Amino acid sequence: MTLVADKEPVYDVYTGKPLAEGAPVFAAALLGLEPPRYCTYCARRMIVQVSPHGWTARCSRHGEFDSSSGER
């Protein structure tokens, strides 16, 4: 996931909950098998497209992220 230069991640990309709550991370997410479902900056549900080569996720406010960015 590409980070927005002037913003710090605030929400968990798998649950949409604030990072401060310390929600547990699912095993599939730890293994990199689960694409993000929520925007880390605004917790909006993203539109996710999964392909054999990876995934893309689009937030209506913060743009598109993809698996090739090297961050999960």
Secondary structure, 3 states (H helix, E strand, C coil): CCCCCCCCCCECCCCCCEHHHCCCCCHHHHCCCCCCCECCCCCCECEEEEECCEEEEEECCCEEEEHHHCCC
